[in-house]
């Protein structure tokens, strides 16, 4: 979501701040800004739009201490006056990710004390609050720490003061933040990718940490003032892995990276002759022996992965599975089951709703927890008892692609481990499943070879405003995912339904202007699906059918068959996902939308 970069150095930090913001563009934002100490004053520049617009305004800006920010609006419309950094009396500057829930009461109190607010944001109360403590002679660290005790909500903060030109204060609670360690210079950022051009040595701040950072040193404290030690880690993310290369967009690049991402995710089992619980953690065998059900918590695309897994877990492993939208789970009365395995899914591992749902589940007595995530150092991975890293590599495009398919791979591995532990997986079936998994990267590449065909097909969607996606069984969540991708990046209104539900309402929408996209695997529900497709044709609807070999669905006027290379059995949802990703991508190109940064959306949703 919002992005933070900060630096204290002996060199001009403005290029570092701008490059860092550029690398955080994928998170989504509507405005950007920075502030540095220049010629004895706080020099602030802000703009709406892209970081490139801010860069044009900072050609004469320089300084050795600064903080910068990309904003995704929560309080106050996208505008320059609402953009960060926010200042107080031209003495204190603050950038902030997160939401301050008690900002209205704080604003009223500070206004009564004489502070003038120039924005509609919740963040501005933070900078004035820090100033109210700092003006009384309190050092910047203590003024920040005192202010934090008054805040209710989530924050990642960068703070500077005009009369402390070599000091940067940062803090986090409920929103990610890390420090970059250099030689004679130090940095902060909300994502390690922002710092890769200057350092790969990072410290991941923990919940409640407050840090005092100088050019040559740093100290980390908890809110009460106790000094802490946090390890310096060398990030394994390479600078090249976040570059666009020869692709037109990051989304296209990441779609094509899926065979390798799947292979990397399967590395721990590809050379094995059997599936073992240990791939999910040293304690996995004991935990899996003690569970009697699965509860999956996730948002957006990850939620769809969980819906697919429910079919696998119940059919193959014979274990009851419930899938909940994380943002809803903790706001309803549920019945906790201490014998359930709580599985949280997230690409970033910093999704606020999913973190909150996991914390709520744990507070309800759920002791068995598993995080399936793409980021090793993320909050969810640190919080859960067990973890599985999907190894998809950096995913920059807002519309998730390789993170989704690697989550499905991880969930299928979990299914096999639980099936084996429950005595439902014979050696022969285990060997077959392992063979199918090893073949999956090659099968995915064959699907990618369909790209020119799908690009041509997308031309027929250029003038469409609505679309309907159909699927049955474990492919119904893939229809949901296809619809989500299309509306995310092309802005075409798209909905998905189980094909059998057509006659219960959605069929009323079908006409010649409503394209109907169907996932048609060669499985036990194929004949039922064919009947549903006839219902569409009888109402004049135009069909686009992604069909496996052997489905015997004939192309005719109004029926377009997109032939899949092969049928992958239980792994078919993974292969059927890829052409729907490509369809959404090429339709977005036809529409001329911003593929990697669709309007109103953010990559890492770190606020509730």
PyMOL commands that set and color helices and strands:
alter all, ss='L'
color gray80, all
select helices_A, chain A and resi 14-23+25-27+51-57+103-112+123-134+140-148+192-195+240-242+250-256+258-265+267-270+277-280+284-289+300-317+326-329+352-363+379-383+402-421+427-448+451-461+473-490+499-504+506-509+526-538+569-591
alter helices_A, ss='H'
color red, helices_A
select strands_A, chain A and resi 3-8+31-38+41-48+65-71+86-88+92-97+155-161+167-173+178-181+186-189+201-204+210-214+218-221+227-228+233-234+293-298+320-325+340-346+368-373+386-389+466-471+493-498+515-520+542-547+559-563
alter strands_A, ss='S'
color yellow, strands_A
deselect
rebuild
show_as cartoon
